[in-house]
Amino acid sequence: MKIENEKAAKKEEEVNNVKFNCEADKAKITIEKEEAYRELAQALPFQEAAVKAGDSIDVNAIKSLRNSQKVADAIKIVMDAV
């Protein structure tokens, strides 16, 4: 009986160590998650503005620039990005 109790005590200690490590990982992940949500909240307005700007591009203006013979280097870079 004594041997079984020692085995049980040792197993309980191992389980408690694993539990402690899991709780520490959970706390760390929770902090990282909160930080990620803060960063996401800061980035979303910029993404929405970029999408809105992209949607406002006139297709006919792009076609006329594409067909232009003399295009400035800056316009070429923008066209490549689009």
N, CA, C and O atoms as a GROMACS GRO file, in nm:
protein
  328
    1MET      N    1   0.081  -0.118   0.000
    1MET     CA    2   0.000   0.000   0.000
    1MET      C    3   0.087   0.126   0.000
    1MET      O    4   0.056   0.225  -0.066
    2LYS      N    5   0.196   0.118   0.077
    2LYS     CA    6   0.287   0.232   0.086
    2LYS      C    7   0.347   0.265  -0.051
    2LYS      O    8   0.361   0.382  -0.086
    3ILE      N    9   0.383   0.162  -0.127
    3ILE     CA   10   0.442   0.181  -0.260
    3ILE      C   11   0.342   0.247  -0.353
    3ILE      O   12   0.377   0.336  -0.430
    4GLU      N   13   0.218   0.203  -0.346
    4GLU     CA   14   0.113   0.261  -0.431
    4GLU      C   15   0.090   0.408  -0.395
    4GLU      O   16   0.071   0.491  -0.484
    5ASN      N   17   0.092   0.440  -0.267
    5ASN     CA   18   0.076   0.579  -0.224
    5ASN      C   19   0.190   0.666  -0.272
    5ASN      O   20   0.169   0.781  -0.312
    6GLU      N   21   0.312   0.612  -0.269
    6GLU     CA   22   0.428   0.687  -0.319
    6GLU      C   23   0.416   0.712  -0.470
    6GLU      O   24   0.445   0.821  -0.519
    7LYS      N   25   0.372   0.607  -0.542
    7LYS     CA   26   0.352   0.623  -0.687
    7LYS      C   27   0.244   0.728  -0.715
    7LYS      O   28   0.260   0.811  -0.804
    8ALA      N   29   0.136   0.724  -0.638
    8ALA     CA   30   0.028   0.820  -0.656
    8ALA      C   31   0.075   0.962  -0.623
    8ALA      O   32   0.039   1.057  -0.693
    9ALA      N   33   0.155   0.977  -0.519
    9ALA     CA   34   0.207   1.109  -0.481
    9ALA      C   35   0.301   1.163  -0.589
    9ALA      O   36   0.298   1.282  -0.621
   10LYS      N   37   0.383   1.074  -0.645
   10LYS     CA   38   0.474   1.116  -0.751
   10LYS      C   39   0.396   1.157  -0.876
   10LYS      O   40   0.427   1.258  -0.939
   11LYS      N   41   0.294   1.079  -0.909
   11LYS     CA   42   0.211   1.111  -1.026
   11LYS      C   43   0.136   1.243  -1.004
   11LYS      O   44   0.123   1.324  -1.096
   12GLU      N   45   0.088   1.265  -0.881
   12GLU     CA   46   0.019   1.390  -0.849
   12GLU      C   47   0.112   1.510  -0.865
   12GLU      O   48   0.071   1.615  -0.914
   13GLU      N   49   0.236   1.493  -0.824
   13GLU     CA   50   0.334   1.601  -0.838
   13GLU      C   51   0.360   1.632  -0.986
   13GLU      O   52   0.370   1.748  -1.025
   14GLU      N   53   0.372   1.527  -1.067
   14GLU     CA   54   0.392   1.546  -1.211
   14GLU      C   55   0.273   1.620  -1.272
   14GLU      O   56   0.289   1.711  -1.353
   15VAL      N   57   0.153   1.577  -1.234
   15VAL     CA   58   0.032   1.640  -1.286
   15VAL      C   59   0.026   1.786  -1.244
   15VAL      O   60  -0.011   1.872  -1.324
   16ASN      N   61   0.061   1.814  -1.120
   16ASN     CA   62   0.060   1.953  -1.073
   16ASN      C   63   0.161   2.039  -1.148
   16ASN      O   64   0.136   2.156  -1.175
   17ASN      N   65   0.277   1.980  -1.181
   17ASN     CA   66   0.377   2.054  -1.260
   17ASN      C   67   0.324   2.085  -1.399
   17ASN      O   68   0.340   2.197  -1.449
   18VAL      N   69   0.262   1.988  -1.460
   18VAL     CA   70   0.204   2.008  -1.593
   18VAL      C   71   0.094   2.113  -1.586
   18VAL      O   72   0.086   2.201  -1.672
   19LYS      N   73   0.010   2.104  -1.484
   19LYS     CA   74  -0.098   2.202  -1.466
   19LYS      C   75  -0.041   2.342  -1.448
   19LYS      O   76  -0.092   2.437  -1.508
   20PHE      N   77   0.062   2.355  -1.367
   20PHE     CA   78   0.125   2.486  -1.345
   20PHE      C   79   0.179   2.543  -1.476
   20PHE      O   80   0.160   2.661  -1.506
   21ASN      N   81   0.247   2.458  -1.553
   21ASN     CA   82   0.303   2.503  -1.682
   21ASN      C   83   0.192   2.543  -1.779
   21ASN      O   84   0.206   2.641  -1.852
   22CYS      N   85   0.084   2.468  -1.780
   22CYS     CA   86  -0.028   2.500  -1.868
   22CYS      C   87  -0.093   2.632  -1.830
   22CYS      O   88  -0.129   2.712  -1.916
   23GLU      N   89  -0.108   2.655  -1.701
   23GLU     CA   90  -0.165   2.781  -1.655
   23GLU      C   91  -0.075   2.899  -1.689
   23GLU      O   92  -0.124   3.007  -1.724
   24ALA      N   93   0.056   2.880  -1.678
   24ALA     CA   94   0.151   2.986  -1.714
   24ALA      C   95   0.142   3.015  -1.864
   24ALA      O   96   0.143   3.131  -1.905
   25ASP      N   97   0.134   2.910  -1.945
   25ASP     CA   98   0.119   2.927  -2.090
   25ASP      C   99  -0.012   2.998  -2.122
   25ASP      O  100  -0.016   3.084  -2.210
   26LYS      N  101  -0.118   2.962  -2.052
   26LYS     CA  102  -0.248   3.026  -2.076
   26LYS      C  103  -0.240   3.175  -2.046
   26LYS      O  104  -0.292   3.256  -2.123
   27ALA      N  105  -0.176   3.212  -1.937
   27ALA     CA  106  -0.164   3.354  -1.901
   27ALA      C  107  -0.083   3.429  -2.008
   27ALA      O  108  -0.118   3.540  -2.046
   28LYS      N  109   0.023   3.367  -2.055
   28LYS     CA  110   0.107   3.430  -2.158
   28LYS      C  111   0.028   3.446  -2.288
   28LYS      O  112   0.035   3.550  -2.353
   29ILE      N  113  -0.046   3.343  -2.326
   29ILE     CA  114  -0.126   3.348  -2.448
   29ILE      C  115  -0.235   3.453  -2.437
   29ILE      O  116  -0.264   3.522  -2.534
   30THR      N  117  -0.296   3.465  -2.321
   30THR     CA  118  -0.400   3.565  -2.301
   30THR      C  119  -0.345   3.705  -2.320
   30THR      O  120  -0.410   3.789  -2.382
   31ILE      N  121  -0.228   3.731  -2.267
   31ILE     CA  122  -0.164   3.863  -2.283
   31ILE      C  123  -0.134   3.889  -2.430
   31ILE      O  124  -0.160   3.998  -2.481
   32GLU      N  125  -0.078   3.789  -2.499
   32GLU     CA  126  -0.046   3.804  -2.641
   32GLU      C  127  -0.173   3.825  -2.724
   32GLU      O  128  -0.173   3.903  -2.819
   33LYS      N  129  -0.280   3.758  -2.688
   33LYS     CA  130  -0.406   3.771  -2.759
   33LYS      C  131  -0.462   3.912  -2.743
   33LYS      O  132  -0.506   3.973  -2.841
   34GLU      N  133  -0.458   3.964  -2.621
   34GLU     CA  134  -0.507   4.100  -2.597
   34GLU      C  135  -0.424   4.202  -2.676
   34GLU      O  136  -0.479   4.298  -2.731
   35GLU      N  137  -0.294   4.183  -2.680
   35GLU     CA  138  -0.206   4.272  -2.756
   35GLU      C  139  -0.238   4.264  -2.905
   35GLU      O  140  -0.240   4.365  -2.975
   36ALA      N  141  -0.261   4.144  -2.954
   36ALA     CA  142  -0.294   4.126  -3.096
   36ALA      C  143  -0.425   4.195  -3.130
   36ALA      O  144  -0.436   4.257  -3.236
   37TYR      N  145  -0.524   4.185  -3.042
   37TYR     CA  146  -0.652   4.252  -3.067
   37TYR      C  147  -0.636   4.405  -3.066
   37TYR      O  148  -0.701   4.474  -3.144
   38ARG      N  149  -0.551   4.456  -2.978
   38ARG     CA  150  -0.525   4.602  -2.976
   38ARG      C  151  -0.461   4.646  -3.107
   38ARG      O  152  -0.501   4.746  -3.166
   39GLU      N  153  -0.362   4.570  -3.153
   39GLU     CA  154  -0.295   4.603  -3.279
   39GLU      C  155  -0.391   4.592  -3.396
   39GLU      O  156  -0.388   4.674  -3.488
   40LEU      N  157  -0.477   4.492  -3.394
   40LEU     CA  158  -0.576   4.475  -3.499
   40LEU      C  159  -0.672   4.593  -3.501
   40LEU      O  160  -0.706   4.643  -3.608
   41ALA      N  161  -0.716   4.637  -3.384
   41ALA     CA  162  -0.807   4.751  -3.376
   41ALA      C  163  -0.742   4.877  -3.433
   41ALA      O  164  -0.811   4.960  -3.492
   42GLN      N  165  -0.612   4.891  -3.415
   42GLN     CA  166  -0.542   5.007  -3.470
   42GLN      C  167  -0.525   4.995  -3.621
   42GLN      O  168  -0.526   5.096  -3.691
   43ALA      N  169  -0.510   4.874  -3.672
   43ALA     CA  170  -0.483   4.853  -3.814
   43ALA      C  171  -0.610   4.855  -3.900
   43ALA      O  172  -0.604   4.892  -4.017
   44LEU      N  173  -0.722   4.816  -3.845
   44LEU     CA  174  -0.846   4.806  -3.924
   44LEU      C  175  -0.886   4.935  -3.994
   44LEU      O  176  -0.927   4.929  -4.110
   45PRO      N  177  -0.878   5.052  -3.929
   45PRO     CA  178  -0.914   5.174  -4.002
   45PRO      C  179  -0.827   5.197  -4.127
   45PRO      O  180  -0.876   5.245  -4.229
   46PHE      N  181  -0.700   5.163  -4.118
   46PHE     CA  182  -0.612   5.180  -4.234
   46PHE      C  183  -0.650   5.082  -4.344
   46PHE      O  184  -0.646   5.118  -4.462
   47GLN      N  185  -0.685   4.960  -4.308
   47GLN     CA  186  -0.726   4.863  -4.408
   47GLN      C  187  -0.854   4.909  -4.476
   47GLN      O  188  -0.866   4.902  -4.598
   48GLU      N  189  -0.949   4.957  -4.397
   48GLU     CA  190  -1.075   5.004  -4.454
   48GLU      C  191  -1.052   5.122  -4.548
   48GLU      O  192  -1.116   5.130  -4.652
   49ALA      N  193  -0.961   5.213  -4.511
   49ALA     CA  194  -0.929   5.326  -4.597
   49ALA      C  195  -0.863   5.279  -4.726
   49ALA      O  196  -0.890   5.334  -4.834
   50ALA      N  197  -0.777   5.180  -4.716
   50ALA     CA  198  -0.711   5.127  -4.836
   50ALA      C  199  -0.810   5.060  -4.929
   50ALA      O  200  -0.803   5.077  -5.051
   51VAL      N  201  -0.902   4.985  -4.873
   51VAL     CA  202  -1.004   4.919  -4.955
   51VAL      C  203  -1.092   5.024  -5.023
   51VAL      O  204  -1.126   5.012  -5.140
   52LYS      N  205  -1.129   5.126  -4.947
   52LYS     CA  206  -1.212   5.234  -5.002
   52LYS      C  207  -1.137   5.306  -5.115
   52LYS      O  208  -1.196   5.337  -5.218
   53ALA      N  209  -1.009   5.332  -5.096
   53ALA     CA  210  -0.929   5.397  -5.200
   53ALA      C  211  -0.917   5.307  -5.322
   53ALA      O  212  -0.925   5.355  -5.435
   54GLY      N  213  -0.899   5.179  -5.301
   54GLY     CA  214  -0.891   5.086  -5.414
   54GLY      C  215  -1.021   5.078  -5.491
   54GLY      O  216  -1.022   5.068  -5.614
   55ASP      N  217  -1.132   5.084  -5.418
   55ASP     CA  218  -1.262   5.079  -5.484
   55ASP      C  219  -1.293   5.206  -5.562
   55ASP      O  220  -1.374   5.205  -5.654
   56SER      N  221  -1.227   5.316  -5.524
   56SER     CA  222  -1.255   5.442  -5.592
   56SER      C  223  -1.175   5.460  -5.721
   56SER      O  224  -1.194   5.560  -5.792
   57ILE      N  225  -1.087   5.366  -5.753
   57ILE     CA  226  -1.007   5.376  -5.875
   57ILE      C  227  -1.099   5.358  -5.996
   57ILE      O  228  -1.177   5.263  -6.002
   58ASP      N  229  -1.088   5.450  -6.089
   58ASP     CA  230  -1.171   5.448  -6.210
   58ASP      C  231  -1.103   5.359  -6.315
   58ASP      O  232  -0.988   5.383  -6.352
   59VAL      N  233  -1.172   5.259  -6.360
   59VAL     CA  234  -1.118   5.163  -6.457
   59VAL      C  235  -1.082   5.233  -6.588
   59VAL      O  236  -0.979   5.202  -6.648
   60ASN      N  237  -1.164   5.327  -6.631
   60ASN     CA  238  -1.136   5.398  -6.756
   60ASN      C  239  -1.010   5.481  -6.746
   60ASN      O  240  -0.936   5.492  -6.844
   61ALA      N  241  -0.984   5.539  -6.630
   61ALA     CA  242  -0.860   5.618  -6.612
   61ALA      C  243  -0.739   5.526  -6.621
   61ALA      O  244  -0.637   5.565  -6.679
   62ILE      N  245  -0.748   5.409  -6.567
   62ILE     CA  246  -0.636   5.314  -6.575
   62ILE      C  247  -0.613   5.271  -6.719
   62ILE      O  248  -0.499   5.261  -6.764
   63LYS      N  249  -0.720   5.246  -6.791
   63LYS     CA  250  -0.707   5.206  -6.931
   63LYS      C  251  -0.644   5.317  -7.014
   63LYS      O  252  -0.559   5.290  -7.098
   64SER      N  253  -0.684   5.441  -6.990
   64SER     CA  254  -0.626   5.552  -7.067
   64SER      C  255  -0.479   5.571  -7.034
   64SER      O  256  -0.400   5.604  -7.122
   65LEU      N  257  -0.440   5.551  -6.907
   65LEU     CA  258  -0.298   5.560  -6.870
   65LEU      C  259  -0.218   5.446  -6.932
   65LEU      O  260  -0.104   5.464  -6.974
   66ARG      N  261  -0.278   5.330  -6.937
   66ARG     CA  262  -0.210   5.214  -6.994
   66ARG      C  263  -0.181   5.236  -7.143
   66ARG      O  264  -0.078   5.192  -7.193
   67ASN      N  265  -0.271   5.302  -7.213
   67ASN     CA  266  -0.255   5.325  -7.355
   67ASN      C  267  -0.170   5.445  -7.387
   67ASN      O  268  -0.136   5.468  -7.504
   68SER      N  269  -0.134   5.524  -7.287
   68SER     CA  270  -0.054   5.644  -7.308
   68SER      C  271   0.088   5.605  -7.350
   68SER      O  272   0.145   5.509  -7.298
   69GLN      N  273   0.144   5.681  -7.444
   69GLN     CA  274   0.278   5.652  -7.495
   69GLN      C  275   0.386   5.701  -7.399
   69GLN      O  276   0.485   5.631  -7.376
   70LYS      N  277   0.368   5.821  -7.342
   70LYS     CA  278   0.468   5.877  -7.250
   70LYS      C  279   0.410   5.878  -7.109
   70LYS      O  280   0.324   5.960  -7.076
   71VAL      N  281   0.457   5.786  -7.029
   71VAL     CA  282   0.407   5.774  -6.893
   71VAL      C  283   0.524   5.800  -6.797
   71VAL      O  284   0.633   5.747  -6.815
   72ALA      N  285   0.499   5.882  -6.698
   72ALA     CA  286   0.602   5.914  -6.599
   72ALA      C  287   0.638   5.788  -6.520
   72ALA      O  288   0.557   5.697  -6.504
   73ASP      N  289   0.762   5.786  -6.471
   73ASP     CA  290   0.808   5.669  -6.396
   73ASP      C  291   0.721   5.643  -6.272
   73ASP      O  292   0.695   5.528  -6.238
   74ALA      N  293   0.678   5.749  -6.207
   74ALA     CA  294   0.594   5.732  -6.088
   74ALA      C  295   0.463   5.663  -6.123
   74ALA      O  296   0.414   5.579  -6.048
   75ILE      N  297   0.407   5.698  -6.237
   75ILE     CA  298   0.282   5.638  -6.279
   75ILE      C  299   0.305   5.490  -6.313
   75ILE      O  300   0.218   5.406  -6.286
   76LYS      N  301   0.419   5.458  -6.372
   76LYS     CA  302   0.451   5.318  -6.402
   76LYS      C  303   0.458   5.235  -6.274
   76LYS      O  304   0.409   5.123  -6.269
   77ILE      N  305   0.518   5.291  -6.171
   77ILE     CA  306   0.529   5.220  -6.044
   77ILE      C  307   0.391   5.196  -5.985
   77ILE      O  308   0.361   5.088  -5.935
   78VAL      N  309   0.307   5.299  -5.990
   78VAL     CA  310   0.169   5.286  -5.937
   78VAL      C  311   0.093   5.181  -6.018
   78VAL      O  312   0.022   5.098  -5.962
   79MET      N  313   0.107   5.185  -6.147
   79MET     CA  314   0.036   5.089  -6.233
   79MET      C  315   0.083   4.946  -6.202
   79MET      O  316   0.002   4.853  -6.198
   80ASP      N  317   0.212   4.929  -6.182
   80ASP     CA  318   0.262   4.796  -6.146
   80ASP      C  319   0.202   4.748  -6.015
   80ASP      O  320   0.169   4.630  -5.999
   81ALA      N  321   0.187   4.840  -5.920
   81ALA     CA  322   0.129   4.804  -5.791
   81ALA      C  323  -0.017   4.768  -5.804
   81ALA      O  324  -0.065   4.675  -5.738
   82VAL      N  325  -0.090   4.841  -5.890
   82VAL     CA  326  -0.233   4.814  -5.910
   82VAL      C  327  -0.248   4.683  -5.984
   82VAL      O  328  -0.360   4.641  -6.012
   0.00000   0.00000   0.00000
